[in-house]
Amino acid sequence: MSRKAINRIKVVLVEKNLSSKWLAEQLGKNEATISRWCTNDVQPTLPTIVKIAELINVSPRELICE
């Protein structure tokens, strides 16, 4: 069974030339947590999506797949 991509965090980080390590430091999270978000193993909460969007200066909608 293939896993469906729900968020675009990894794609947007690459577009903005930012690393998952940088995001982990900014959010005070473990890099493994960010990695799991980027691979869509687990999903961040909606408030976390909003915080990530603020940090990388994009709309929260850009972080979620349609």
C-alpha positions as CSV (number, residue, x, y, z in Angstrom):
1,M,0.0,0.0,0.0
2,S,1.5,3.3,-1.0
3,R,1.6,6.2,1.3
4,K,-0.2,9.4,0.2
5,A,1.6,12.7,0.6
6,I,-0.4,14.9,2.8
7,N,2.0,17.8,3.4
8,R,4.6,19.5,1.3
9,I,7.0,20.5,4.0
10,K,10.0,18.8,2.4
11,V,9.3,20.3,-1.0
12,V,8.8,23.8,0.4
13,L,12.0,23.6,2.5
14,V,13.9,22.6,-0.7
15,E,12.4,25.5,-2.6
16,K,13.4,27.9,0.1
17,N,16.9,26.4,0.4
18,L,16.3,25.5,4.1
19,S,17.2,22.3,5.9
20,S,15.1,20.1,8.1
21,K,17.8,20.7,10.8
22,W,17.2,24.4,10.6
23,L,13.4,23.8,11.0
24,A,14.0,21.5,14.0
25,E,16.1,24.2,15.7
26,Q,13.5,26.9,15.0
27,L,10.7,24.8,16.4
28,G,12.6,23.3,19.3
29,K,11.8,19.8,17.9
30,N,13.9,16.7,17.3
31,E,15.3,16.3,13.8
32,A,13.7,12.8,13.7
33,T,10.3,14.5,14.2
34,I,10.8,16.8,11.3
35,S,12.0,13.9,9.2
36,R,8.8,12.0,9.9
37,W,6.8,15.0,8.8
38,C,8.8,15.4,5.6
39,T,8.3,11.7,4.7
40,N,4.6,11.9,5.6
41,D,4.9,9.2,8.2
42,V,3.1,11.4,10.7
43,Q,1.5,14.8,10.4
44,P,2.2,18.0,12.4
45,T,-0.7,19.7,14.1
46,L,-2.5,22.5,12.4
47,P,-1.0,25.1,14.8
48,T,2.4,23.7,13.9
49,I,1.7,24.0,10.2
50,V,0.9,27.6,10.8
51,K,4.1,28.2,12.8
52,I,6.2,26.5,10.0
53,A,4.5,28.7,7.4
54,E,5.3,31.8,9.4
55,L,9.0,30.7,9.8
56,I,9.5,30.2,6.1
57,N,7.3,33.0,5.0
58,V,4.7,31.1,3.0
59,S,0.9,30.5,3.3
60,P,-0.1,27.5,5.4
61,R,-2.0,26.3,2.3
62,E,1.4,25.9,0.5
63,L,2.4,23.3,3.1
64,I,-0.7,21.1,2.5
65,C,-1.4,19.0,-0.6
66,E,-4.7,19.5,-2.2
